[in-house]
Amino acid sequence: MDKDHEDDIAYLVGESCAIKHHVTQMREWGWCVAEIAAVAWRMSTTCYRYDFEQETDYDFADNTRYARAGVSEEVDEYMAAVASGCCGSIDQLIMVHDSRSAIMFGFNYGH
């Protein structure tokens, strides 16, 4: 299963330096491959979309944040990022079935 998720991550990262940077950080934090794939997918469909020909509400997204629910250091950083953001924001809880974990994911999209 991890091999499949590694392929998914490689596909989702593609040419996106932004997603690649976040994937590197999640690996350094010790995230499992399924968790990384779930967040990379969410990034590629919202704040780091590949389809730049169509304008969306998220074209000016920044302050991308994520944390494994229950990991206090990561949640503390996540909440600090929430507090520092401005304008509109999206915050979601992603359930990762392969690892039975929950990921907090969000970003700001104001401009």
GUTI-888783 format. One record per residue (C-alpha): x, y, z; residue in three letters. Coordinates in steps of 0.001 Angstrom, whole numbers, padded with zeros to 6 digits, always signed. Example, Ala and Ser with C-alpha at 12.3 -4.5 7.8 and 13.67 -1.06 7.14 Angstrom:
2
+012300-004500+007800Ala
+013670-001060+007140Ser
! end
This chain:
111
+000000+000000+000000Met
+002804+002466+000787Asp
+004197+002063-002744Lys
+000825+003100-004162Asp
+000738+006119-001878His
+004313+007056-002818Glu
+003207+007045-006471Asp
+000202+009207-005538Asp
+002460+011690-003747Ile
+004849+011904-006713Ala
+001904+012535-009052Tyr
+000334+015171-006781Leu
+003603+017004-006206Val
+004390+017105-009922Gly
+006138+020383-010636Glu
+004768+022149-007555Ser
+007649+023378-005417Cys
+005142+024476-002780Ala
+003667+021005-002310Ile
+007141+019433-002472Lys
+008272+021714+000375His
+005300+020666+002534His
+005818+016960+001765Val
+009444+017287+002868Thr
+008332+018880+006131Gln
+005742+016157+006811Met
+008374+013460+006178Arg
+010711+015183+008649Glu
+007911+015123+011235Trp
+007610+011363+010755Gly
+004230+011309+009034Trp
+003205+008045+007394Cys
+002843+007905+003623Val
-000981+007705+003751Ala
-001147+010898+005839Glu
+001164+012741+003452Ile
-000818+011557+000419Ala
-004096+012741+001975Ala
-002775+016250+002627Val
-000969+016494-000739Ala
-004229+015590-002481Trp
-006131+018245-000530Arg
-003475+020840-001386Met
-003535+019967-005080Ser
-007321+020367-005235Thr
-007601+023594-003237Thr
-004765+025980-002439Cys
-002169+024616-004910Tyr
-004342+023648-007879Arg
-002678+022692-011153Tyr
-005441+024269-013266Asp
-004308+027884-013380Phe
-006463+028769-016380Glu
-009624+029110-014313Gln
-009703+031673-011513Glu
-010983+030465-008148Thr
-011546+031912-004702Asp
-008236+030341-003629Tyr
-005889+032024-006132Asp
-004338+034068-003324Phe
-004106+031251-000788Ala
-001375+031420+001830Asp
-000677+030388+005408Asn
-001065+026696+004541Thr
-001156+024662+007732Arg
-001553+021043+008770Tyr
-001131+018946+011898Ala
-001861+015462+013103Arg
-004709+015800+015582Ala
-003437+014608+018934Gly
+000219+015590+018369Val
+000409+018576+020696Ser
+003475+020266+019151Glu
+001936+020144+015677Glu
-001482+021294+016923Val
+000160+024212+018762Asp
+001899+025301+015530Glu
-001359+024872+013621Tyr
-003289+027057+016069Met
-000564+029727+015952Ala
-000876+029763+012153Ala
-004660+030113+012433Val
-004222+033085+014780Ala
-001760+034791+012423Ser
-003958+034498+009326Gly
-006314+037104+007963Cys
-009295+037369+005618Cys
-011139+034191+004639Gly
-009966+030799+005756Ser
-010684+027120+005256Ile
-010012+024628+008038Asp
-010912+020960+007659Gln
-010394+017653+009395Leu
-009164+014929+007034Ile
-009726+011344+008138Met
-006929+009042+006933Val
-008317+005528+006869His
-005010+003788+006088Asp
-003487+005129+009287Ser
-006648+005693+011363Arg
-005518+009223+012039Ser
-007062+012642+011620Ala
-005243+015547+010004Ile
-006097+019185+010598Met
-005674+021088+007313Phe
-006268+024725+006445Gly
-005178+027889+004692Phe
-006169+031531+004253Asn
-007447+032763+000917Tyr
-007954+036507+001289Gly
-006303+039113-000948His
! end
